[in-house]
Amino acid sequence: MDLTTPETTPDTAPATPSGTGPDRAAPLKLAVILSSNREGRFGPVIADWFLSRAAEREDFTVELIDLADADLPTVLSYNPGPAVRAELAKVSPKLADADAFVVLTPEYNHSFPAALKNLIDWHFTQWQAKPVGFVSYGGISGGLRAVEQLRQVFAEMHAVTVRDTVSFHHAGAHFDAEGRHKDPAACDAAAKTMLDQLAWWGHALRIAKSSHPYAG
Ligand SMILES: Cc1cc2nc3c(=O)[nH]c(=O)nc-3n(C[C@H](O)[C@H](O)[C@H](O)COP(=O)(O)O)c2cc1C
């Protein structure tokens, strides 16, 4: 559900064709959230790198949610008009459909972008009982303070944040003019660790939800 739609069905994983439970081998649907919508943003460079890493995995199918493509108002409503519903339609079904999330976040003034908080606040059950991983970037902080704040927010959403993250300090200096990382071994390894943890939690929660719908 989002802020405007009461939930009527439990959040359960699809059954196998035989009806015996979730298909443990089915790839997890991973929604990658690009949370900077700033003019002149660096975020797409980070997104391109991460999407290239995620595309190599057979245990995920990947969809990008770019917050620059959705214009959600900061005025929350339980009864939004058609224009706001049209914006929600760009993001809410993708969030609901996802088995797992990776949030790409810069750090703004020791926190994360307002557009990301707004996306989180417009939704609720879409986050529940799902794992969340982080790729952060910024200046000297590498976005780590933004990530620590996001862990608190996602706990309130009944989401599970995975321990290991990918962090780019002084991000711009590490990529060339074509957006390629100059020395990707460490960040590629960090992405693998984070995605491995995300896959474990994603599969574990899928199986758990198939037998015990999350009660909230
Ligand atoms: C308003 C604003 C505040 C920022 N605050 C921080 C900060 O607190 N710590 C930090 O390490 N970098 C900070 N930065 C640097 C950004 O994290 C860095 O420029 C990053 O690339 C921004 O992501 P974006 O270009 O995708 O929006 C700030 C940048 C902006 C625009």
The ligand as a MOL file (V3000), in Angstrom:
LIG
                    3D

  0  0  0     0  0            999 V3000
M  V30 BEGIN CTAB
M  V30 COUNTS 31 33 0 0 0
M  V30 BEGIN ATOM
M  V30 1 C 23.5270 20.5750 -0.1690 0
M  V30 2 C 24.7400 19.7000 -0.1090 0
M  V30 3 C 25.2300 19.2930 1.1090 0
M  V30 4 C 26.3410 18.4440 1.1870 0
M  V30 5 N 26.7600 18.0040 2.4000 0
M  V30 6 C 27.7440 17.0780 2.4770 0
M  V30 7 C 28.1110 16.5230 3.7350 0
M  V30 8 O 27.5580 16.8140 4.7650 0
M  V30 9 N 29.1040 15.6020 3.7530 0
M  V30 10 C 29.7640 15.2180 2.6040 0
M  V30 11 O 30.6470 14.3760 2.6810 0
M  V30 12 N 29.4170 15.7250 1.3960 0
M  V30 13 C 28.4300 16.6480 1.3080 0
M  V30 14 N 28.0660 17.1640 0.0920 0
M  V30 15 C 28.7430 16.6760 -1.1010 0
M  V30 16 C 27.8600 15.6750 -1.8270 0
M  V30 17 O 27.6800 14.5020 -1.0800 0
M  V30 18 C 28.4720 15.3180 -3.1700 0
M  V30 19 O 28.5730 16.5100 -3.9280 0
M  V30 20 C 27.6340 14.3090 -3.9410 0
M  V30 21 O 28.2510 14.0660 -5.1660 0
M  V30 22 C 26.2180 14.8100 -4.1740 0
M  V30 23 O 25.4890 13.8430 -4.8640 0
M  V30 24 P 24.6790 14.2360 -6.1740 0
M  V30 25 O 25.6240 15.0180 -7.0510 0
M  V30 26 O 24.2730 12.9250 -6.8030 0
M  V30 27 O 23.4910 15.0360 -5.7490 0
M  V30 28 C 26.9870 18.0300 0.0020 0
M  V30 29 C 26.5010 18.4830 -1.2320 0
M  V30 30 C 25.3860 19.2840 -1.2890 0
M  V30 31 C 24.8490 19.7170 -2.6360 0
M  V30 END ATOM
M  V30 BEGIN BOND
M  V30 1 1 1 2
M  V30 2 1 2 3
M  V30 3 2 2 30
M  V30 4 2 3 4
M  V30 5 1 4 5
M  V30 6 1 4 28
M  V30 7 2 5 6
M  V30 8 1 6 7
M  V30 9 1 6 13
M  V30 10 2 7 8
M  V30 11 1 7 9
M  V30 12 1 9 10
M  V30 13 2 10 11
M  V30 14 1 10 12
M  V30 15 2 12 13
M  V30 16 1 13 14
M  V30 17 1 14 15
M  V30 18 1 14 28
M  V30 19 1 15 16
M  V30 20 1 16 17
M  V30 21 1 16 18
M  V30 22 1 18 19
M  V30 23 1 18 20
M  V30 24 1 20 21
M  V30 25 1 20 22
M  V30 26 1 22 23
M  V30 27 1 23 24
M  V30 28 2 24 25
M  V30 29 1 24 26
M  V30 30 1 24 27
M  V30 31 2 28 29
M  V30 32 1 29 30
M  V30 33 1 30 31
M  V30 END BOND
M  V30 END CTAB
M  END
